[in-house]
């Protein structure tokens, strides 16, 4: 896989400021079962946080709550210390969430699908950025292929190309981002995450694989689990 960086188009809009996503006294319920309660977490600029916990502990649920996709049973999500409800637009621009599903539209070409993700964050020149990001992820030869024709590994790399669309210091929330990646892609993703943190961004991720991320800290859900 080609890992050499490609030049990105010059930004036509100001970058979102480096934000800090946080949780205060958070609780999560799944059906009638409370998964965790009283959780406090801060994702500081420049940080890489590896979310740990046994299966069923609520890792994916916590990530969806932090991304604003689910509501907590108790507690509050904050962005730069402000309740999320007060600064929802700023938080939306400042957070990138990539879950288990790749969120690529099957009927679009890979370039079109990645460009669509960029437009959700109001990036200018989204198609040009998408082609550069896909080349960086080793997918230049598949950039015009319909998403439905791609292998699982190619789809995963296509979704992760969203992380290479710009260099804004956003907060990345990545649920099992290393799934279906070969060894070269694993190394490239780790380099993207480390470079992002060095620019002042933040990353929260889960992984069942053993990977090395310089400066990463672990955050274990087990102390907040409800028996």
LINQUIRA-V990854 format. One record per residue. N is the residue number from 1. PHI is phi in degrees with one decimal (999 if undefined). PSI is psi as a letter, one per 30 degrees, with the letter a starting at -180 (none if undefined). OMEGA is omega in whole degrees, -180 to 180 (NA if undefined). Layout:
n->N phi->PHI psi->PSI omega->OMEGA
n->N phi->PHI psi->PSI omega->OMEGA
//
This chain:
n->1 phi->999 psi->k omega->178
n->2 phi->-78.8 psi->k omega->-177
n->3 phi->-111.0 psi->g omega->-179
n->4 phi->-68.1 psi->k omega->-179
n->5 phi->-67.2 psi->k omega->175
n->6 phi->-110.5 psi->k omega->-179
n->7 phi->-66.4 psi->k omega->177
n->8 phi->-96.5 psi->l omega->177
n->9 phi->-62.1 psi->l omega->177
n->10 phi->-64.3 psi->k omega->-179
n->11 phi->-71.8 psi->k omega->179
n->12 phi->-99.4 psi->f omega->180
n->13 phi->-135.5 psi->l omega->-179
n->14 phi->-65.4 psi->k omega->176
n->15 phi->-67.2 psi->k omega->171
n->16 phi->-68.7 psi->k omega->179
n->17 phi->-66.5 psi->l omega->175
n->18 phi->-62.5 psi->k omega->-177
n->19 phi->-107.5 psi->l omega->177
n->20 phi->-126.1 psi->j omega->178
n->21 phi->-91.3 psi->k omega->-177
n->22 phi->-144.8 psi->l omega->176
n->23 phi->-133.6 psi->k omega->179
n->24 phi->-125.0 psi->k omega->176
n->25 phi->49.5 psi->h omega->-172
n->26 phi->-79.1 psi->k omega->173
n->27 phi->-132.0 psi->k omega->-180
n->28 phi->-132.6 psi->k omega->178
n->29 phi->-118.1 psi->k omega->173
n->30 phi->-119.7 psi->j omega->-173
n->31 phi->65.5 psi->b omega->178
n->32 phi->-91.6 psi->f omega->-174
n->33 phi->-100.1 psi->k omega->173
n->34 phi->-85.2 psi->k omega->-178
n->35 phi->-83.5 psi->e omega->179
n->36 phi->-150.4 psi->l omega->-177
n->37 phi->-152.6 psi->k omega->175
n->38 phi->76.6 psi->g omega->-174
n->39 phi->-79.4 psi->k omega->174
n->40 phi->-119.0 psi->k omega->-178
n->41 phi->-152.8 psi->k omega->175
n->42 phi->-128.6 psi->k omega->176
n->43 phi->-104.0 psi->j omega->-175
n->44 phi->-76.5 psi->l omega->174
n->45 phi->-57.7 psi->k omega->180
n->46 phi->85.9 psi->g omega->-175
n->47 phi->-103.2 psi->l omega->170
n->48 phi->-122.3 psi->k omega->-176
n->49 phi->-119.9 psi->k omega->179
n->50 phi->-97.5 psi->j omega->-178
n->51 phi->-80.5 psi->k omega->-178
n->52 phi->-112.5 psi->l omega->177
n->53 phi->157.9 psi->l omega->180
n->54 phi->-69.9 psi->l omega->177
n->55 phi->-57.8 psi->k omega->-180
n->56 phi->85.0 psi->g omega->-178
n->57 phi->-79.0 psi->f omega->177
n->58 phi->109.8 psi->g omega->-178
n->59 phi->-61.5 psi->e omega->180
n->60 phi->-64.4 psi->e omega->179
n->61 phi->-61.1 psi->e omega->179
n->62 phi->-62.7 psi->e omega->-179
n->63 phi->-63.2 psi->e omega->180
n->64 phi->-66.9 psi->e omega->177
n->65 phi->-66.4 psi->e omega->-180
n->66 phi->-63.1 psi->e omega->180
n->67 phi->-81.0 psi->f omega->179
n->68 phi->81.1 psi->g omega->-178
n->69 phi->-92.5 psi->f omega->177
n->70 phi->-137.6 psi->l omega->179
n->71 phi->-99.6 psi->k omega->176
n->72 phi->-74.0 psi->l omega->175
n->73 phi->-71.9 psi->e omega->179
n->74 phi->-148.3 psi->l omega->173
n->75 phi->88.9 psi->a omega->-170
n->76 phi->-145.6 psi->k omega->171
n->77 phi->-98.3 psi->k omega->-179
n->78 phi->-125.7 psi->l omega->174
n->79 phi->-128.0 psi->j omega->-174
n->80 phi->52.6 psi->h omega->176
n->81 phi->82.9 psi->f omega->-179
n->82 phi->-101.8 psi->k omega->176
n->83 phi->-55.3 psi->k omega->-174
n->84 phi->-56.6 psi->e omega->-178
n->85 phi->-61.3 psi->f omega->-178
n->86 phi->-81.8 psi->f omega->-174
n->87 phi->-129.8 psi->h omega->-173
n->88 phi->-60.4 psi->e omega->-178
n->89 phi->-65.8 psi->e omega->179
n->90 phi->-65.0 psi->e omega->179
n->91 phi->-65.6 psi->e omega->179
n->92 phi->-60.7 psi->e omega->179
n->93 phi->-71.0 psi->f omega->-173
n->94 phi->-95.7 psi->f omega->-177
n->95 phi->-119.9 psi->k omega->173
n->96 phi->-117.7 psi->k omega->-180
n->97 phi->-115.0 psi->k omega->173
n->98 phi->-125.0 psi->j omega->-176
n->99 phi->-97.6 psi->a omega->179
n->100 phi->-61.1 psi->e omega->177
n->101 phi->-79.8 psi->k omega->-170
n->102 phi->-85.5 psi->f omega->175
n->103 phi->57.3 psi->h omega->175
n->104 phi->-110.0 psi->k omega->-177
n->105 phi->-76.5 psi->k omega->-173
n->106 phi->-59.0 psi->e omega->-174
n->107 phi->-85.5 psi->f omega->178
n->108 phi->-95.0 psi->l omega->169
n->109 phi->-70.6 psi->l omega->-179
n->110 phi->-60.7 psi->e omega->178
n->111 phi->-61.9 psi->e omega->180
n->112 phi->-61.9 psi->e omega->-178
n->113 phi->-66.8 psi->e omega->180
n->114 phi->-71.4 psi->e omega->177
n->115 phi->-61.8 psi->e omega->177
n->116 phi->-59.5 psi->e omega->178
n->117 phi->-62.3 psi->e omega->178
n->118 phi->-65.9 psi->e omega->-180
n->119 phi->-66.4 psi->f omega->177
n->120 phi->-61.7 psi->f omega->176
n->121 phi->-103.1 psi->g omega->173
n->122 phi->60.3 psi->h omega->178
n->123 phi->-79.4 psi->k omega->175
n->124 phi->-74.3 psi->l omega->176
n->125 phi->51.6 psi->h omega->-171
n->126 phi->-61.9 psi->e omega->-179
n->127 phi->-66.3 psi->e omega->178
n->128 phi->-64.0 psi->e omega->177
n->129 phi->-61.8 psi->e omega->-179
n->130 phi->-61.0 psi->e omega->180
n->131 phi->-63.5 psi->e omega->178
n->132 phi->-64.7 psi->e omega->-180
n->133 phi->-66.5 psi->e omega->179
n->134 phi->-65.6 psi->e omega->175
n->135 phi->-61.7 psi->e omega->180
n->136 phi->-64.7 psi->e omega->179
n->137 phi->-89.8 psi->g omega->177
n->138 phi->76.2 psi->g omega->-176
n->139 phi->-118.9 psi->g omega->-178
n->140 phi->-58.8 psi->e omega->-177
n->141 phi->-73.2 psi->f omega->-179
n->142 phi->-111.9 psi->g omega->-172
n->143 phi->-65.3 psi->f omega->-180
n->144 phi->-99.2 psi->g omega->-179
n->145 phi->-76.3 psi->k omega->174
n->146 phi->-61.4 psi->k omega->-178
n->147 phi->-56.2 psi->e omega->-176
n->148 phi->-64.0 psi->f omega->-179
n->149 phi->-92.1 psi->f omega->-174
n->150 phi->-86.5 psi->l omega->173
n->151 phi->-71.6 psi->l omega->180
n->152 phi->-61.8 psi->e omega->179
n->153 phi->-65.3 psi->e omega->178
n->154 phi->-67.2 psi->e omega->177
n->155 phi->-63.0 psi->e omega->-179
n->156 phi->-65.4 psi->e omega->178
n->157 phi->-64.3 psi->e omega->177
n->158 phi->-62.6 psi->e omega->177
n->159 phi->-63.8 psi->e omega->-179
n->160 phi->-70.9 psi->f omega->175
n->161 phi->-60.5 psi->f omega->175
n->162 phi->-54.4 psi->e omega->-178
n->163 phi->-71.4 psi->f omega->-179
n->164 phi->-103.3 psi->g omega->-178
n->165 phi->-73.9 psi->f omega->179
n->166 phi->-155.5 psi->l omega->-178
n->167 phi->-115.4 psi->g omega->179
n->168 phi->-66.2 psi->k omega->-177
n->169 phi->-79.5 psi->i omega->179
n->170 phi->-78.5 psi->l omega->171
n->171 phi->-100.6 psi->j omega->179
n->172 phi->-94.8 psi->k omega->174
n->173 phi->-118.1 psi->j omega->-168
n->174 phi->-124.8 psi->j omega->-178
n->175 phi->-95.3 psi->j omega->-178
n->176 phi->51.0 psi->h omega->-176
n->177 phi->-68.2 psi->f omega->-177
n->178 phi->-85.9 psi->f omega->180
n->179 phi->-58.3 psi->k omega->174
n->180 phi->67.9 psi->g omega->180
n->181 phi->-98.8 psi->k omega->174
n->182 phi->-80.7 psi->l omega->-173
n->183 phi->-59.9 psi->e omega->180
n->184 phi->-65.5 psi->e omega->180
n->185 phi->-69.7 psi->e omega->176
n->186 phi->-59.8 psi->e omega->-180
n->187 phi->-63.8 psi->e omega->-180
n->188 phi->-67.0 psi->e omega->179
n->189 phi->-62.5 psi->e omega->178
n->190 phi->-60.0 psi->e omega->178
n->191 phi->-65.3 psi->e omega->177
n->192 phi->-61.7 psi->e omega->-179
n->193 phi->-66.3 psi->e omega->-180
n->194 phi->-64.5 psi->e omega->179
n->195 phi->-65.7 psi->e omega->178
n->196 phi->-61.2 psi->e omega->179
n->197 phi->-64.3 psi->e omega->180
n->198 phi->-64.5 psi->f omega->177
n->199 phi->-85.0 psi->f omega->180
n->200 phi->102.3 psi->g omega->175
n->201 phi->-78.8 psi->l omega->177
n->202 phi->-130.3 psi->l omega->179
n->203 phi->-139.1 psi->k omega->171
n->204 phi->-120.9 psi->k omega->-176
n->205 phi->-144.1 psi->l omega->169
n->206 phi->-118.2 psi->l omega->175
n->207 phi->-164.5 psi->k omega->172
n->208 phi->-85.5 psi->f omega->178
n->209 phi->-88.4 psi->l omega->174
n->210 phi->-90.2 psi->j omega->179
n->211 phi->-129.5 psi->l omega->179
n->212 phi->-105.6 psi->k omega->177
n->213 phi->-129.5 psi->j omega->-176
n->214 phi->-61.7 psi->k omega->176
n->215 phi->81.7 psi->g omega->-178
n->216 phi->-71.7 psi->k omega->173
n->217 phi->-116.4 psi->l omega->178
n->218 phi->-101.0 psi->k omega->174
n->219 phi->-128.1 psi->j omega->-174
n->220 phi->-96.9 psi->k omega->180
n->221 phi->-75.1 psi->f omega->-170
n->222 phi->-54.8 psi->e omega->-179
n->223 phi->-61.5 psi->f omega->-178
n->224 phi->-103.2 psi->g omega->-180
n->225 phi->-67.7 psi->k omega->177
n->226 phi->-98.1 psi->k omega->-177
n->227 phi->-67.0 psi->none omega->NA
//
